[in-house]
Amino acid sequence: MIGLAEFMQHALYAPGLGYYTAGNVKFGGSGDFVTAPEISPLFGRVLAQQAAPSIRALQGGILEFGAGSGALAVTLLKTLAELDALPASYQILEVSPELCARQQEKLIAEVPELASIVVWIDALPEKFRGVVVANEVLDALPVERFVRSPDDVLQLCVGYSDGNFVYQTRPAGTPLRQQVLDIEAKIGGQFADGYTSEVSLGLKGWISDLLAAVDEGVVFLFDYGVTCHEYYAAERDLGWLRCHFRHHAHNEPLIYPGIQDITAWVNFSGVADAAFAHGAEIAGFVTQALFLMNGGLENELADFAALTQVEQIELSRQIKLLTLPSEMGEHFKCMGLCKGAVQVPDAFSFGDRAHNL
Ligand SMILES: C[S@@+](CC[C@H](N)C(=O)[O-])C[C@H]1O[C@@H](n2cnc3c(N)ncnc32)[C@H](O)[C@@H]1O
């Protein structure tokens, strides 16, 4: 039997076989899910407006984690060129060799004059200055599942029986048990008998490695997530796993290994604690809708009246998907982290929920 995090590691990243390392479509209508940069370039255009001041002030670069199809990189580079704020370099840290190739192809096809700025790296840079971007990457970090019993913390593991992967339990090891006890201390009480949820034991290390690599700059982390108190609310007793297969979202990670995406919502309080412990300021924590509205969405609509009716309808559709609470507007958040003497981006100027973390 193995822990769920190890199962996820194999199912998502096993060389040539994992969801992110094999050649399946993944993004868009014929894939399993769509992300904000795939829905509309508006997402990347607003992010470019927010990144430009730091890039100019630091004469810095961009570091993008998990660039997917390359759609966000294309939009960021195009828009930053328009804003006369091209980064000194655009580094992509991507775990999937197959996606690296797709990103390269897309950049060469869509922004041939800018593609040479982009480099693919396989380890964090040293003394990075500039803007870090990760859209829907934290949710892909492997998580452990636990079940509370009155006098113990159990780990929900993955075993194999009659040709199927099945859940099995064992007493949690020290790191998982300690993390659950720390969460109980934070929320002010022991979980009920049978309460089941997840923790990402790798999250702290991911944030601390990232912040150790950043000398000065702003980090934008986008993902679906909530605060610790919401994550571990009594009624949320089945956890936050989310699997994606051909636009069906469900919470059964043990089926379709390697051909479905397995994710978990992000506990942003955990991100904030780790960031604070490693010398970063929390620039803000806002919904995706507010990030876009505070961040200059209206600047992108200046020529709306000049568009054809069909174009207006299409743009309105994209804005609705990105901002409506029932779509991506509310569940998706942006957490901003600042390191060094950088200006807090305007995107966090209104509706900041950092005090709830
Ligand atoms: C859900 S996709 C999001 C893609 C893209 N950011 C977007 O918004 O369309 C997750 C991306 O993160 C990459 N990824 C997953 N785990 C990663 C990690 N630990 N470090 C860097 N990239 C990772 C995947 O290969 C994939 O490109």
Residues whose N, C-alpha, C, O or C-beta is under 5 A from the ligand:
A	BS01	LIG	Y20 T35 P37 F65 G66 A67 G68 L93 E94 V95 S96 L99 N135 E136 V137 A140
